[in-house]
Amino acid sequence: MSAEATALVLVAQGSEEMEAVISIDVLRRGGIDVTVAGVDGIDPIRCSRGVVITPDIALDDVAGDFDIVVLPGGAEGAQRLVRSAKVGEILRRQEKSGRWLGAICAAPIALKAHGVFRDRQLTSHPSVKDLLEDWGEYSEHSVVADGNLITSRGPGTAFPFALRIVGALTDAERMVEVRAPMMFPVQVS
């Protein structure tokens, strides 16, 4: 894919702010055109730890296709993804077209709720593991990529999750170029 890849990041009341902001930031550093869509509209949303994010657009106003749709977690935010018919429509369109989907923390429960990306290797936050073990091949790895699906475990894995997306939408060289100036450690000591 070209450096002009596009990403749609969905945020809702209760989304996990680290997962949302780190994904948005790292993807933009990677040259990916990111649109932040509010699942519940254009109004600012209060994330799980009180950080307020203002979406670029209301989800209902999103038109067109994106190379990847990214779902941050957070317990309440993930439940809002599950309950949104529009989220389901977008996820089904991503899967049908063969485009990428990224989901982190509790957000992979939206895959099962909307009937998409079944029988794939995936991971999630341990709190929702039991909800996903029958949906795919569950893994305890920090980031799991299976075809056009990338999943991850939680706030502490947001950087490698986002970097993996950059690598998928651009190339490994670009991923390394983005990673280096962020001083992201190879191993945390």
N, C-alpha and C positions, 0 to 999 in steps of 0.2 A: 504494500500500500504506500501511497505517497505521503509526504509530510503534511499534506492538506487533509488528513483524516479528520473525521468528525466524531464527537462524542456527545451523548445526551446523559447528563447526570440528574437523577430524580431525587428531590429532597421533599421531606414531609415533616410535619410537626413530630418531634421526637427522633428524628434521624440522628445518627451518631456523627457529631461534628468533625471529629478527626478523620473519619473515613470519607466524609464528603469533601472537606477542604483539602486534605492531602491528595485525594484523587484528582480533584479539579486542578490544583496547583501543579502537580507532577505532570499531568497530561498536557497542560498548557506549556510547561517548560519543554516538553517533548515536541512542540510544534503542532499539537492537535487542537483543532477548533472545538472548544467546549461550550455547550449550552447547558445552563442550569435551569431545570424546570421544576416548578412547584406543583406537587401532586394535588394540593388543595387550593391552588390558585396562585396569583402573583404576589400576595401579601407576604411580608417577611415571616419566616418560620423560626420557632424557638426549638433548638436542637435539644438532645437529651441532657446536656450539661449546662444549658442556658445560653449558649452562643446563638446569636441571631444571624440568619443567612437570608439575603434577599434574592429570590430567584430572578433569572433573566426574563422568564416567560412562564405563563401558566401552562400546565401540562395539556389542558384542553385546547390550547392555541398552538400546540406543536404540530408542524406540518413537515412532511418530507421524511427521509430516511437518514439514519446515522450509522457510521461504521461500527460503533459500539454503544450500547446502553449500559450505564453503570448504576447499580443499586447499592447505596450505602445502607448499613444496618441501623442498629438501635432498636430496642424492643418495640416501642410505639411506632417508630417510623416504618419498621418492617410490617407491622400489622396494617398500617395505612396502605402500603404497597399491595398487600394481600387483598384488601377490600376494594381497591380501585379497578373498575371495569376498564378504564382507559389504559392503566398499566398492563393489564392482561392483553389488551389489543396490541399494544406496542411490543410486548414480549413475544406474542405469537407471530407477529410480522417479522421480528428479528430472526426467530428460529426458522420460519418458512423460507426466508431469503438467504439463510446461511451466514448472516452477519453476526458479529460478536456480541456477547453479553458478559458483563462482569457483575458479580454479587459478593458482598462481604458481610461477615458477622451473622446477624439474624436474617438478612435479606434473602438468602437462598430459599427460605420458606415460600417466597412469592413464586418461585419456579414451580413448586408442587401445586400451590393454590391455583395457578393459572394453567397448569397442565403442559408445561414446556420443559425442554432439555432433560427429558427422562432418560434413565439408564446411562448416565455419564458418571465419570469420576468427579467428585465434588467434596467440598469441606464447608464448614460453617463454625460459628461460635458454638462451644460445647452445650450451651443452654438449649439449643434447638436441634442437636444431633439426633435425638430420638424421633423427631418429626421427619427427618430426611433419610434415615438409613434404608428405608424401603423405596426411596425414589431413585437412588443411584448407588454407585460404589463409593461408600463413605471413606474418607481419608483423614488422617490427623496431621497432614502436612500443612505448613503455613499458607502456601499458595498452591492451588491445583488447577492445571490447565488440561482440558480434554476437548480437543477440536476447537470449536469457536466459543467455548465456555471457560471462563476464568472465575474461580471462587477463592475466598480467603477467610480467615478465622476471626479477625477483630481489629480494634484500633492499633494494636502493636504490630500488626502485619500489613497496615495500610500502605506503607512505603514500598515493600516488595510487590504488593498487589498492583499498585499503580505503575511501578516500573515494568512489571510483566506486561501490562496493557500497552505501554509505550513500545516495548519490544515487539508485541504482536502487531500493532498498527503501523509501525515503521520498520525498524530492524534492530538487531542486537547492538550494532555500533551506536545507534542513536540512544539506545537505552543506557549504555555505558557513558556516553557524553552527558546525559542528563544526571546520572547518578554521581559522577565524580565531583562537581562543584558543590553538591549538597552535603558532601562529607559523610555520606551514608556508610557506616562501617560494614566491612565484610562480615565480621563477627562482633557481637556485643559482648564486652567483658564485664 
